[in-house]
Amino acid sequence: MAEAPSLRIALGSIFIECNQLGGVPTDLGCFERCELRRGDEILKQDTGVVGGMSGVLRERQSEIVPLLVATACPSGALTADCHAQLKGELLQRLRDALPIDGLLLALHGAAAANGTGDLEGDLLAAVREITGPDLPIVVTLDLHAHITEAMVRLADALVAWETYPHRDAFTTGERGARLLLDIIDGKVRPTMAMAKVPVLTGSVHGNTEGDGPFAEIMRQAKSHEHSGAALSTSVLHVYPYLDLPDLGSGGLAITNDDPAAAERIAIELANHYWAKRFDMEPEVFTPAEAIKRGLAIEGGPVLLVETADCCGGGAAGDSVATLRQLLEMDIREPCLVPVVDPEAAQRCHEHAPGSTFSISLGHALDPRWGEPLQLTAELTAISNGAFRYTGGFWNGQPGDMGASAVLKVGAIQMLVMSNPTYDWADEQFQSLGLHAKDAKFVVVKNPMNFRVGYQHIAKAALILDTPGPTPATLRGVRYQNLQRPYFPADEDIPEFKPVLLRSWDV
Ligand SMILES: [Zn+2]
């Protein structure tokens, strides 16, 4: 008996979050340093979203047609060259792969390039030119995605992470692949609706663990999956460091040939989001206030959360705002501070550990947000900056800080790195022998993942209000393209209604 021919499923990824308020432009080197796989190299990948997709396709005896997988640490918008190269290569490989039965794309949802604020919508439009309107296409997204009309119209289904901190890239890949196969098998016919509310908040209260406002909305969303009312639900906490007219958070529902239910669920989630908006705003402190409060707490570490300089949100990581305050207040207890500064790191590598020299530190990559510090410091360690991620999207994969060093002024130790890298836990500190448990103050530059690295040892975490492109609150940000009204600039909007995007509106 002849075997049924196996399905040919193409798989590709361009995954990055792009800051339009600051940060450094993203070039091809950023992807080469992080992850750039082609063809068969993709088939070896057994972690992350692509690993999850591949696992399901293998289990169902589908033939995987690998295209291009390009991921990088969040940063500024892609340069025109970088965008053209990655998009061009993915599309060419797709043309070469035809005919196929379906396409899986692992995208972020908040990528931008010079010339387009909606890299994903632009990519999907180009993909549809090649595949035509009927090929089943499922896209996985970060839950910080900016959902656009083009994405809802051009993909058969959009499936976002369910967790933040992001622990579920692999299982989201599995969800996406299963849904695609069910569509191809004719078991389901997706109808998708997204309802958006103009709520733009930082990530401090955006966790899905515990009883926070976002966790509550996510549980409500997932109840519609568990009841069988929806094939997939997502709650999107839009990445607020884009500057686009149609930014919004809210709910996305995919039902099986039931547009009315998709619309009802999406609107219910968006209204819930709007009702919770005040709970998403954090309490913030100046560095001086936070240090004073920290000194009143017995023991350590106390985390000084400088969210405005978050490499994981696209900032350069080169701020010294909190470091400056620790030095000015002459803190004599051990402190750890990370600073990205390639020139300073290079200078450190010209000296031998044990030597003392003067050095300029900070604001070298993105000078919009502050002045460098002039220090006389002792060099205590150097490294090539290699480390390995212990979780998150790049779980198990290598990270690359580039030439790195530890500088010491009194009891304050500074980890100086050449490249911005994603903060999952404390891998960067650990790789140079810096241990947070021994410190009184640790400066962390991520609004959420400090819960992963330090939750069992931290005595307190204080959220700082400092200059930078990834601030804890958007209250004071001057957007160029985003129009008011939006929360938190406007606390209430008369006759407010969510904006609806529907896959069946052509
Ligand atoms: Zn995210």
Residues whose N, C-alpha, C, O or C-beta is under 5 A from the ligand:
A	BS01	ZN	D142 L143 H144
